[in-house]
């Protein structure tokens, strides 16, 4: 497996919404639904993607998820569209 496939990227909500409309990322809709669920609860989502792992949505207001997100965010690059 290449390093590129394992590389994490962070996305904005706007980028994820555009990916849903684009249709090139089949699991983007599920990620978008999860982001909306977290926001509806008044909490803060963080959005990550890698070719190997797909989308990973982190609820930054949940301490356990926040710690996982810290590990990912330290390696993540900005997603370019």
Secondary structure as UniProt FT lines:
FT   HELIX           3..6
FT   STRAND          9..11
FT   HELIX           13..22
FT   TURN            26..27
FT   HELIX           28..40
FT   TURN            41..42
FT   STRAND          45..50
FT   TURN            51..53
FT   STRAND          54..59
FT   TURN            60..61
FT   HELIX           63..73
FT   TURN            74..75
FT   STRAND          77..78
//
